[in-house]
Amino acid sequence: MGSSPKPQKTCPVCNRPFEWRAKWRKNWDDVKYCSKRCASNRHRLKQR
């Protein structure tokens, strides 16, 4: 049983790809960061 590929996005903080997760089912379009850690470090984007 092969599963279909999951959608991916790239985290703007760490530049790593991350896949869709079931907990993001309702708000995948609004998800920007791969983790809470990156979300809390988003201010680093402005310093670059």
JONOR-V332707 format. One record per residue. RES is the residue in one letter. PHI is phi in degrees with one decimal (* if undefined). OMEGA is omega in whole degrees, -180 to 180 (* if undefined). D_LAST is the distance of its C-alpha to the last C-alpha in whole Angstrom. Layout:
BEGIN
res=(RES RES)
phi=(PHI PHI)
omega=(OMEGA OMEGA)
d_last=(D_LAST D_LAST)
END
This chain:
BEGIN
res=(M G S S P K P Q K T C P V C N R P F E W R A K W R K N W D D V K Y C S K R C A S N R H R L K Q R)
phi=(* -90.1 -91.3 -73.7 -63.9 -87.3 -62.8 -124.6 -136.4 -112.0 -71.8 -71.8 -87.6 -100.7 59.7 -104.0 -75.3 -138.0 -99.7 -56.6 -128.1 -57.9 -69.0 -97.9 -53.0 -84.4 -133.8 -57.7 -64.8 -92.3 -73.3 -118.4 -115.2 -76.8 -155.7 -65.3 -62.1 -67.5 -62.6 -78.2 -100.2 -64.0 -65.2 -64.4 -60.7 -75.3 -82.9 -77.2)
omega=(178 178 180 -179 -179 177 179 171 176 180 -179 -179 -176 180 177 176 174 -175 175 176 -176 -179 178 -175 -174 -175 -179 180 -179 -178 -179 -173 -176 -176 176 180 179 178 180 178 -177 178 178 180 -178 -177 -177 *)
d_last=(44 41 39 37 33 31 28 24 21 17 15 12 10 12 13 17 20 22 25 27 29 32 31 28 32 32 28 27 25 23 22 18 17 19 20 20 18 15 16 16 12 11 10 7 6 6 4 0)
END
